[in-house]
Amino acid sequence: MGSTDMAVEEQAVHVCALGASTPLGRDAWSSAAAVRAGLSAFSLHPFMLDSAGVPMRIACAPWLDPMLGGVGRYQALVLPAIEQVLEPFAGVAGQGLRIALAMGLPAPRPGLEPNLAADLQQVLREALAPRIGAVAAFTAGHAAGLLALEAAVGSLQQGSVDACVVAGVDSWLEPQTLEWLEECDQLHGAGPLNNAWGFIPGEGAGALLLMRRELAQRLGLSALARVVALGSAVEAKRIKTPTVCIGEGLTAAFREALAALPQGAQVHDVYCDMNGEPYRADEFGFAVLRTREGFVSASDFVAPADCWGDVAAAGGPLHLMLACVAGAKSYARGPLALSWASAEGGERCAALLAVRQGMER
């Protein structure tokens, strides 16, 4: 390996632990196994009815009280996922290390507490002290987790932190939020105001532990994946505006991430937040047409919203978790996986991973 290659490898950021809390499982490995099996967590809301008087279809974490809302629900979802990825630092291993948390959260919307980000950051600081130092929040809906990943990779490469937890958490299940989704014709259901192509509101949390190779080796950790490249852009032609999206923002994010592909290499696995809404499928189709040389088979993607519902800001870390588990369990189609996210606010993100294949858990 030449000196340039060695320098690049030393700067590389690796995923070394996984955490999850989803309607399908209370850790990463059980959640991924359920998605792999095609299991569905869909259920009927215990008290929310749609405009036709039918219980709304949702995907909820079954161990949580349906009446638990606000910061309490977000904490109950995300804290276990974070604790899972902090296990390598149990005992003395984490002493003296600068460990940060970058967290993806929903964008402002009806039913969401206006101070959710600040309140949740404070709750997590107290719960995770002194293991976690800096805590940053990215409130960008579906794209938030990948934007948090982008910030974490930058901090690790600059050396301002030794390790970083990238997490994402969301829940659509506040009653006011569900009513708003129905008013916006986005709620999947049977009522006259509902959209047959709407989505199933879900909830969940995902977490990844990131660090550079030297620290992973010192701690005796095997990398589950390497972050190869990231891409981000802003789509001007957004949903809920009188414009037609032709995937320009997503194309730009794809091109930025795919530019790092080695000569002749292609992406084997695609993980995304498509949820049944036509505009997401349309923009993905346009983006793939412009970048098709980068994919083995872009139409053969994994969209776990058909298992655990739309998990919005939790999607980025959860999709990358699925890619890592697929590699570790030897059912990934190849070593390169791409995850992408499309937020209603216009943020478009893509993350390219090189997964390590055939590891033992």
N, C-alpha and C positions, 0 to 999 in steps of 0.2 A: 504494500500500500504506500503510495507516494505521500509526501508531506502535505500536499494540498488535500488529498483524500482524508488523511488523518485529522487535519484541522476541521474539515467538514463534519467528520464523524464525531469529534469531540463536542461540536456545537449542536449535534442532533439531539432532539428531544424525544424521549421514549415514554410510552404508556406502561406503567409498571403495576397498577392495581385497578380493580374495577368495583364499582358499587352501584346498586340500583334498589329502587323501591317502586314497584309498579302494581297495577291491578292483577298481574299474572304471577307475581313472585316478590318475595321480600329481600332478594339479593340478586346480583347480576347473573349468576349461573342458572338459577331456577327460572328467572325471567326470560333469559335467552333460550333455554330449553323449551319453554312454553311457546315462544314465537316460532322456533324451529319446527315444533309439532303442529303449528297452525291453530293453537287453542284460542278461544275467544273469551274475553272477560266482559262481554256486553251483558247488561242487565237493565231492568226497569227501575227508574227512580222511585224511591219509596213514597214521595209525596208531590213531586212536581209533575203537572199535567200539561200537555201541549194544547194547542187551540182546538183540537178535536176531542179533548177530554181524555186522551190516552196518555198513560205514563210515559215520560220522556225516556228515550234510550240513552244510556250512559255506560261508561266503563269506570268504575270506582275502585279504590283500594278497600277491600271488604273488611279489613280489620279496623278501619276508622269509623267513628261515630258519624252518621250522616249529618248530624247537627253541628259537628265541629267545623268551624270556618275560619277565615282570616289567617293571621300569622300562625295561629296554633296548628292549622291544617298543613300549612307549608312547612313548618318546622317538623311536624310528625312525618312528613314525606321525605324531606331532604336530609335531616340529621342522621338517620340510620345509614343512608347511602354514603355520606361523608365518613362516618365512623368506620365503615367497611374498608375504605381505601387508606385510612390512617393506621390500620393494623400493623403494617411493617414498622411503624415507629413506636410500637408498644415497648415499654421499659425504657432503656437508656438510649435506644437507637436514634431517637429524634432530638435528643438534647443538643442544644447549640445550633441546630439547623434553622434557617429562615424558611418557614413554610407559609405560603399564602393561599388564599381561597379566591377564585374568580367564579362568579355565579351568574347564570342566566336566569332572568325573571321575565314575567309577562309585561307587555307594554300596557299603559293605562287603558282601562276599559270599564264599562259599567259593572258594578258588583265587586270591583277590586278596591281594596282599601287604599286610599291615596298615599299613605305612608308605609305601604307594605315593604318596599325595598329597604328603607332606613330601619324599620322596626325588626325585620328579619335579620339584617346584618348585625344589629345589636344583640339579638337573641343568640345568634350563632357565635358571635365573639365571646359571649359569656359562657356558652356551653362548651366551646372548643379551646378556651384558654387553659394553659399557656401554649398549647401545641400549635395553634394557628395565629399568625401575626396579622398581616394586612388582609382585609376583606374588601373585595370590589364587586359591584353589582352592575349587570348589563341588562337594561330593561328594553328588550327588542323582540319580544314574542318568539316566534319559531326560530329566528336567527340568533337569539341571545346566547345559547350555549356555544355555538361556533365562534361568535365574537369574543366570548370569554376565553375560548381556546386560543384564539389569535393573540390576545393580550398576554395570556400565560406563557405562550411560546416566546414572545418577545422578551418578557421579563427573565425567563430562564436563559435565553441566549445572551442577554446583556449582563447576566450574573447578578442581578439585583435580588434574586431569591434562589434558594437551593432546590426547592421543590414547590409544586403548586397543585392544589386540588382544583380541578375544573368541574363544576357542578351545574345542573339545571333543574329547575322545579317549576311545576305549574299545576293548576287545577281549574277546570272550567265549571265546577259544580256549585258555585254560589247561585242561589235562586235568581238574583237579578241578572247575572251573567247569562244563565240559560234562557231567560225571557228575552234578553237582548239578541242572543243568537237566533232565536225564532223570528224576532222582528226583522232581522237582517237576512232572513231566508237562508240561513246557513245550518240550521239544525235538521239533522236527518230524522224524519218521522212521517206521520200519516196525515197531519192536519193540513187545512187549505193554505196556511201561511208557511208551511214547511217545504223544504226542497228535497225531492227524492235523491238529489245528488249532494246533499249536505253531509256533514260529518258527525260522528259519534263523539260527544265531548268526553274526554278522559282526564286522567291526572297521573302524576308520577314524578319520580326524580331519578337522575343518573349522576354518577360521579366517576372521574378518572384521576389517577395520581400520575403526574408528569414530573420527570426529572431528566437530567443529562446522564450519559453513560457512566461517567466516573463515579457518581454517587450511587447509582444503581448497583454497580459492581462492589462498591464498598459495603453496601447493605446486604449483599448477597441476593439481589432481586434479578429475576429474568424478565426482560422486556417482552411485553405482549405485542407491541407494535411500535413503529417509529413514525413520527409525524413528518411526512415528506414535504408537503407544501400546503398552503392555505390560499384561498381566494375570496375576495369580498367586493361587492359593488352595490349600487343603489338603483332600483327599478323605478323609473318615473311614472310608468303607466300601471297604476296599482288597482287592486280590487276596490270596489265601492267608489270608483271615479268613472266619469264618462269617457274612458279611454279603452283601447284594446291592447292588452299585453302580448307582445310577440317574443318575450324571453330575452330582451336585450341585457337586462341586469344579470340574469342567471348565466347567460352566455359569457359575460365578462368575468364573472366569478369562476366559471368552469375553466376558461382559458388561462386565467392566472394560476390556478392550481395545477392544471394539466401541463403547463409549460415545464414543470419539473420532471415529467416522465423521462426516463432514460430512452435513448434512441431505440425505436422499434417496440417499446413496451406499451401495453394497454391496460386499462382498468378492467378487472375481472368482476368485481362485485360493487353494486350500487345500493346505498341505503338512503332513504329519503322520507320527507314528511308529507308525501301525497296522501290525501285523506278522503278522496271521493269528490272533491270540488273540481269542476271542469277546468277552471283557470290554472290550477297547479299542473294538471296533466298537459294542458296546451303549452304553457311556457316551458315545461321540461322538453316537450317534443321539439319546439323551436330551438332550444339550446343544444339539444343533442344533434340535430341536423347540422348545426354549424361546427360541432366539435366531435363528430362521429369517429374520426380517426383515432381518438383517444380511448375508445371503448371496444371491448370484445363483443358485448351484446348489451347495449344500454337499456333495451326494453325488458331485460330479465332482471328487474330490480326487486328489492325488499322494501315494502312499505308497511311497517308494523302497526299502523293505525287500524288495520283490519283485525288486529288482535287485542290491543290495549287502548284503542280509541286515539283521538288526536291528543297528544301530550304537549304540544306547543313548545314552550321554552325548555322543557325537559328533553326534547327530541334530539338535539345535537349530541349531548353526552351519551344518551341511550343508544342512538344509532351507531356511534363509534364503539360502544360496548359490544353491540351485536357483532360488529366486524372483528373485534379482538377475540371474542369467544369462538366465532366461526373458524378463525385461524388456529386457535389453540386446540379446538376439537376436530380439526382436519376436515371440515366440510366447506371451507372457503373454496371458491373455484380457482383462486390463484392468489398471489402475494399482494396484489394491489387493490385497495378498496377506496371508493369515493363516497363521502356523505355530503348531502346538500340540504339547504334549508331556505325557505321562502317566507318572509314575514310580511304581514299586511302593511306595515309601515314602509315597505320598499326595500328593506335590507335583504340582500341575497348573499349566501355564503356557501363555500365548498371546502372540504378538507380531504386531502389525499393521504392515506395511510399505507405503510408497508407492514403487513401483519406477519407475525412469526407463526409458522405453520407446524402443527403436530406437537405442540408442547403438552406436557402433563400439567394438570391443574395443580 
